[in-house]
Amino acid sequence: MRQNFIEGFGKEIIVHCQINHKNVVRLLGYCAEENALMIVTEYVSGGNLRDLLHGSDDPISLDARLGIAIECADALGYMHSSMYQPIIHGDIKPDNILLNSKLGVKLSDFGLSRLLSMDKTQYTLNVAGSRGYMDPEYIETGLVDPKSDVYSFGVVLLELITRAKASEHGFSTRLKRNFTDALKKGKQEARKMFDSDISNEGNISILDEIGNLAAECFTKEIKERPEMKDVQERLQMLRRALHCEQAQEKRGQGSSQGIPDPEQKFVKQGTSSNSTVPYYRLNILDRIFNRNASRKQYCFNRNGGPMLQCVSINIFTKREVRKITNNYSTAIGNKYSTAIGDLYSGGAYIGWIDGNIRVLVKDSVNVEVDEAHTDSAHTDSFIAAVVCAHGFRHSNITKLVGCCLETESPIFLYEFDGVGSLYDVLHGNGRRPLSLDSRLKIAIGSAEALAYLHSQSCGNAKFLHGYVTSDNILLAQDFEPKVFNYMTGMVSNWQVVLSWTTYLDPAFGDTGLITQKSDVYGFGALILELITRKPAKYGNNYTYLGEEYISVCKKENSGRAMFDEEIAVEGNIVILEEMGKLAIECLKQDRDERPEMTEVLERLKLLGKAAAAFLFVD
């Protein structure tokens, strides 16, 4: 018995330490001394979901309940499908869903969790769990499957909308069975079980759909249950629908007070106001109610397809993109990724349109974006950015040929005719000799492009690249740079994508914001790559180039020790030192102390003129 307990403790530590997710309680350490086995986790101040639902009479809005459900589903979806080795929680119930003071979720208690085998079905003789939440298939057969977590989550979802207990004193209350029986009798009967605090006219259709989703999760046939990622997406759709309903109510109140109706804000150019393009709004409930709507159509609508069809932008289907890329057969990039771009921002693939237009197809990473990035306002800003980017005409910016909107995150197609990325030429398989003049040309052209991007407005917002790296600078045959992948910032969850990149603006950790000064920071790292010919992170110890260069300059009052030997000749040293000083200014921790991109450009142009004349004036 004691040995089993120790083994279970060890397994829990092994599983828990592999999970790194914002909605999973953080493991801080453990004590393994005899008779003192303890796990130390972060403190979560708001108690657990059971306390909130059943230990208090405080009102809980439907929006707050959906937020809890979405964050829990996000953590489980990550454990099931986004980790190298999937993990089953094994004991999903309100007691194990901790809440902070703002009702943010922290999933806890991994004592029954299991690492899943990737290539075989697993069974166990040690069936354990909590009554009222355990999957009957698991109880009967011992099958270890992520769909058992889906079953348990369905019961938790039911508790959220009914505020009734699924388990009392360790025994099932028959909540699930009672709801299933009520559903069989009809929608009106099921509605009687909804919590009266949220069961009003404005919420009832959404509650119906949450109830239906819960029933799908705890259906007995395991193959018929949805994946956790699908559950999360449908909950997010429902939450957006709730926000739309609330916004419509406010607009209705506003109309009666003479406030203009925002449904009239898009007017097709060249037509009278009587010929308007309908205001694009995510018609979420319609799509949820339509059980036959395809996944592709859902993504197309969510990504602004109906509105973008009204402008002259090439929109490709998934099938067409596969044909253009020959089934994604030719990827280009560095050793840290499968294709151009950071591992966490998707890949880039060479393709041909009509056999004569060479393109790079940028496959954005499939990540779940946060709520701030899923509402109709974000969709409108994304549409504006695509329209804006489609109109970019600059010799140092790759032309946006079109996009595919049938995927979770949009795919962008950029015109491309060159030798590869700057990373390839500096550090990769395409490594070539590069004179100082060529490197200055690349720096100046890239700065020209970024300054141009920063001067563009999309609606009320200034355009920014968001992901300035040597991977995202393409080079033509004459080393003329072309800034690429400038749409990533409009579709990515920065906390997921950028937290892994070596070009990340450190101010992001404090503010959670990516700004034009973040582009300046990335460009500073890029300048250092040009003058040292070292990647932004290099060596067996993964040394950060910016930190190392600054350290060397402080010790030696010069960056000469790190300059690339190919260009570190006497006539170039002063120019290289000044480029290094400019890079250090771009890399300053305080955003306000970094120069604007236009200033960076002007200083590089001066250095270019000085290099061309073999003259530098201090």
N, C-alpha and C positions, 0 to 999 in steps of 0.2 A: 504493500500500500504506500509506504513511504517512498520507495523507489519510483513508483508510478507518478507520485506527486512531484518529485524532483524532475523526472523526465518531462512532465507537462509544463513545469515552470521553464525549463530550458527551451522547449518548443515555442512557448509564448514569446520568449525573448528573441529567438531567431526570427520568428515571423514579424513581430512588431518592429524590430530594428530595420527591416527592409522597406518599410512603408514611409514615404515622405510626401505627405499631402496636407494641404492647409485645413482640411476638415477631418483629420485624424489626430487624436491627442498625441503630443510629442513625447517619445521615450527619452528620459534624461539619464537614466542609469538603473542599476539594480544592486541588491546585496544578496550574495549567495552563501553566506556563512551558515553553518549548521544551526538549525532551529530558528533561522532568521531570514528566510527567503522573502525578499521584498522587491517590488518594482517601483521605480520612481518616475512619475510622469509630470508634465506641466499641470499647474493648477487651473481648473476651469471654474469660474466663479458663479455661474448661474444655475448650478444643480443639473438635473437631468430632465429629459422629456417627460418621464412619468410624473415627476414632481409638478411640472408645469401644467400637464393635462389633468391630472387626477388629485393633486395635492393642494390645489388652489382654485379659487373661483374667479381669478382675474380674467378679464376678457382677452381673447387672442384673435386677432383679425385673420381672415382667410389668406391675405397676402403673407402674413408672418408664418402661417402654417405651411403654405406652399414654399416659402423660403427655406424652412427647416427640411422639408421633404427633398427639395432640389439639392441642397448641400449634402445631405446624407446619401442621396443617389449618386452624386458626383464622386464621393469617396469610394463607394462600392463599385461604381463603374471603373474607376481607376484601378482598384484592387483586382477586378476580374479581367480587365482587358488591356491595361496600359503598362503593366509591369512585365519585366523579363520573365518572371515565373508567377503566374496568377495566384491569387490568394483568396480563399473563402473565409469570411468572417466566422460564420457558424452559429452566432448567437445574437442576431439582430432583434432588438426589443427596445422599448423606450428607456429602460434602465441604463442601457449602454450607449445612449445618445446624449452626450453631455452638451450643455449650452452655456455660452458666455453671457455677459450682461446685455448684449445686443441680439440675443437669440441666434448667434452663430453656432454652427454645429461642430462638435469634436467627437468623432466616433471612438469608442474605447472598448476595453476588455477583449483581448485576443486569446483568451485561454482555450477556446475551442476552435481557433483558426487553423487552417491547413494550407500548406503549399501544394499547388496542383501540378501533377505530371502533365507535360505538354503532349505526350504521344500515347497515352492509354487511359482507359476509364478506371477510376479508383473506387474502391469500396472499403468500408470499415466495419469491424465488429463492435467497436466502442461507440455506439450511438448515444449522443448526449446533446442536450439543448434545453430550451424553456418551453413548457407546455403552453399551448395557445399560439405559439409562433413557429413550432417545428414543422418542417415539410413532411407530409405523410409518406411520400416516396422515400425519403431518407430514413424514416422510422421503419418502414417495411423492408427495405432492401439494403440499407447502409450505403447507398450510392452517394458519393461525394461530388457535388456539382454546384456551380455558381447559382443555378436556378433555385437552389434551396434558400439562398440569401434573398432572391427575388420574392419567393413565397413569404418569407418573414417580413420583408419590407412592405409587401401588400397589406399585411395585417396592421403594421404600424401606420400605414397610410389611412387605413380604415379608422384607426383610433384618432387620427388627426382630424378627420371630418365629422366623426360622431362624438368625440370626447367621452367615449365609453371604454371600459377596460376589456382587454382581450384575455387577461389572466388575473386571477385573484387568489392570494395565498398559495401560489404554486399550481393552481388548477385552471384549466381553460374555462372561460365564461360563455363559450359558444357564440361569441360575437361574430366571427366569420361565418359560421353556419347560418345564424339568424339573418345576416345581411344577404347571403346567397339566396336563402329562401324568399326573402322580401323582393329581391331582383326578379326572381321567377314569376312573382305575382304582378310585377309591373313597376314602372318608374315611380308612381305616386306612393306605393307602399315602401319603397326603398328610401324615399325622401323623408319619411317619418322618423328615420333613424339619424338623420343629420343633426348636428348640434344646432339648437335653435338660435344661438348667438350669431351664427353666420348664415343661417338658412333663410336668406331674404330673396326678394325677387331678382335683384341684381346679380346675386351669386349662384342662383339655383342651377342654371345650365352648366356652370363650371363644376359645381359640386357633383352633378350627375356624371360628368366625364371623369372626375377623380374617382368616384365610386366604381365606374366601369373599369378604369385602369387598375384599381386595387383588385377587383374580381379577376381580371386577367392574370395578375401576378400570383394569386393564390389558387388558380385553377389546379385541379388534381393532376392533370396530364402535364408532365414536366416539359415536354417538347412544345406545348402551346403557350408557355409563359414567355413574355418578352425578355430581351436582354436588358441588363441594367442601364446601359447607355441609352437604349430606346426609351426606357421609363423616364430617365432624366430629361431627355429632349421633349417628351410629351408634357411633362410637368412644366418645363420652361415655356412651352407654347401656351399652356393654360394660364400661367402667370402673366404672360404678355397679353393674353385675351382679357384677363381681369383688369389689367392696366388700361387696355383700350376701352373697356366698358366704363371705367371710372373717368377716363378722359372724355368720352362721349357725353357722359352726364354733365361734366363741367362745361363742355362746349354748348350743350343744350341750355344750360343756365346762362352762359355768356351771350347766346344769340338773343335771348329775351331781353338782355340789357343793351342791345345794340353793338355788341362786340362782333367783329367780322368772323365769318365762318372759315376756318382754315382749309376746308375742303375745296375752296376756290383758288388756292394759291398757285397751282400749276396751270399755266395757259400756254398752249402750243404756239410757237412763234409763227408769225405770218397769218394768223387766223384771228377772227374776232373773238371777243370775250364770250360769245354764245357758243363757240366751238372749243370747249376746254378739254384738256386731257384729264381724266378723272384723278382726283387726289389719291396717290398710292398709300395705302395703309395695310399692314399685315392683317389679312382677314383670317385670323387664326382659328376662331371657332368653326368657321365654315370648313376649314381643312381638317380639323379634328373630327367633326361630325361625319365627314365623307370618308368612310372606311376604305373606299376603293381608290382614293387619291394616291398617286405614286410617290415614292420617296424623292425621285428626281424633280417632280413638279413642286413638291413641298420646298426643296432646297432652292429651286429656281425662284419661287415666290419670295422666300425669306431673304434671298440675296438681291432683291430689287429688280428681278427680271421684267415684270410687267411695265415698270417705269422706263427701264433702259431700252426696251423695245421701241419706245417712242422717239429715240434719238438714233443718229447714224453710227452705231457701234456694232462691230461684228460680234455676234453671240454664237458660240459654237456649242454643240452637244457633246456629251461625254464620248459618244461613239466617234464623232469627228475628231476629237482630241486624240483618242487612241490611234486613229488612222494617221493623223498628222505626225505623231511621234513613233509610228511603227510599233505600237503597243509599249511605249515608254522604253524603247530598247537602248537608247544612247543617252546616258546620264553623264554630266561633267561636274567635277568638283574636287575637293581636297580630301585628304586622308581621314579627316574627322567627320566627313559626311558622305552620303551616297550621291550627292549632287551639289551643284552650286548653292550656297546658302548654308547657314548653320543647320546642324542635324535637326533642330527643333523648329525650323521654319520651312520645312518642306524641301523638295528637290527641284532641279531644273533639267530639262531634257531637250535635246536638239530635235527639231522637226522641220517638215517642209509643207507649205501650203501651195496646192496646185502644182507641185513639183518645181517651182521656181522662186518662192519666197522662203528664205531660211529663217526660222524662228527659234526662240527659246521659250519653252513652255514651263512656267513656274507653278509647281504643284504645292499650294499652301498646305501647311500642316493641319491635320484634322484634330483640332483641340476644341474643348468646350469653352466658349467665351463667357465672361461673367455677365451679370445682369445689366450692368451699365452699357454693355456692348450688344445687347440683344433687343432693345426696344426700338420702336418705330423711328425715334429721333436718330439713333445710330444708323439705321437703314437709310434714312434720308441723307445723312452726311456721307455715307458710303457711295450712294448714287451720285451725289454731287462730286465726290472725289474722282470717280470713274469718268464722268463727263469731262471734268477738268483735265485729267491726265490724258484722255484721248485727244485733247487739243494741244498738248505740248509739242512745240516745234523748236528743238534746240540740237545743235550738232553734237553735243556731248551727252545727250539723253536718248536711250533706246526708245524707239517708237512703240507705243502700246497698240498692237494690232487688233486685239479683241480679248474676249474672256469667255469662260465657261461657268455657268451659274448653277449647274445641276449637281454640284458636289457640296459637302458640308461647308467647306470654305472655298471661295471662288478660285478658279485657275486662270492665270493671266498669260497671254501670249505676246511676246515682245519680238520685234524684228531684230535679227542678229546676223552679222556678217563679219567675223573676225577670227582671232587666233585663240581666244579663250578668256579666262578671267585674269585679273591682275595677280591673284593668288597663284594661279597656274604658272604664270611667267616668272614670278619672283621665287616661288618655293616648290612648285609642283613638277609634274611630268613635262610641262611646257616651258621649263626654265630656259631663259635666253640671256645673252649678254645685254646689259642696259647701261647706256652712258648716263651721266648726270643730266645732260640736256633732255634725254628721253624721259627720265624720271620727273624732271621739272615739268615737262609737257603733260605728263599724266596727272601730276598734282594740280597744275593750273586748270586743265580741262575739267577735271573732276570737281574742283572748286567752282568753276564757271557753272557747271550743271546744278550743283547744290544751291548756289546763290540764286539761280533762276527758279528752282523749285521753291525756295523760301519766299520768293517775291510773288508767288501765285496764291490766290485766294480761292477757297472752295466753300461757298456759302459765307458763313461768318468766321470760318477758321482759316488759318494760314496753313499751307501745305508743308509737310515735312517728310523726309525720307524714312526716318525711324530705324534704319538698319544699315548704316554706312560701314562696310567692311571691304576688304580686298577681294572677297568673293563676288561682291556686287558691283565691281567696276570691270566692265568688259573692255577688251582692247581690240582695235582694228589692226590691219596688217602693218600700218605705219605707227602703231602704238598710240593712236588717237583714242582717248578713253571715252567710254559710253557708260553712264550711270544706269544701273539696272535694278529691277526688283523694288521699285519705289512705291508699289501698291501694298506691300506686306503690312505696313503700319495701319492700314485701314481694315484689316481682317483678323489681326492677331490679338490674342490675350497676352499683353506684354509680360504679365507676371509669370506666365507659363514659358513664353518663348525667350524673352530677353534675360531671364534670371540665369540662363546657361551660357550666354555668350561672353567672350572676352572683351567685347567692345561696349559693354553695358555702362552707361552713364551712372556713376555712383550716387548721384542725386536722386535717381529713381528709387533707391531703397528708402529714402526719407519721404519723398513726395508721392511716389506711385505714378508720376507723370513723365511722359516722354515729350520733349520739346525740340524746337529747332537748335537749341544749344546742346541737345543730346547728339544731334548730327555733327556739331562742331567737335564734340568729344571723340566720336568715332573717327572723324577725319584726322584728329591729332594722332591717333594710333596708326592710321594709314600712312601719314607722313613718316613716322618712325620706321614702318616697314620698308618704305622706299629708300631711306638713307642707310638702314642697317642690313637690309635683306634678311631679316628675321621675321617669322610669323608673330602675330600679336600674342600668342602663347607658344613657347618653344621649349625644347630640351626634355630630358627624361623627368625632370621635376616640374614641368609645365610652368616655367617662369613667365611672368607677365612682362611683356616688353616695355610698356610704359613705366612700370615701377622700377624695372632694372635700369632703364635709360636715365631716369631722374636721379636714381641713387648714384650712378656713375658720375653724372654731371656735378652732383653735390660734393663728391669726394675729390674729383680731379678738375673741377671748374671747366670741364670740356666733355663733349660726347665722343671725342675722336676714337677712343678705344673700342667703340661699338660700330663705327662706320664700316660699311661694306668695303672690303679691300679693293674691289674692282674700280671704285670711284674715289677712294681715299688718297688721292694724289695731292700734291702741295697746292696746285692752283684751284682745287675744289674745296679745300678745308673750310675756308671762311663761309662759303655758301652753305655747306652742310651744317656748320655750327648754327647759322641763322635759321635754317629749316628746323633744326632740333629745338631751338628756343621757341619758335612759333608753335611747334608741336606741344611743348610743355605748357604754353599758355592755353592751348585748346584743351589740354587734359586737366586743367585746374578743377579741384573738387567743387568749388563754388561756381555755379552756373553764371552768376552775374559778372564774374571776373574773366570769363571766356570771351574772346572777340566774336563779333558777328561774322557770318560767312563771307559777307562782302569785304570786310577788312582783311580776312585771311586771304582772299583772292587778290586784293591789291598788293599785299606784301609779297605774295608768291610771284606776281607779275614783275615786281621790282627786282626780285632775286633772279628771275629768268633773264631780264635785260642785263643785269650785272654779269651773269654767267656767260651770256652771249658775247659781251664786250670784254670778257676776261678782266672785269673791273668790279670792285665792290667798294662802296663808300659807306663807312660806318655811320 
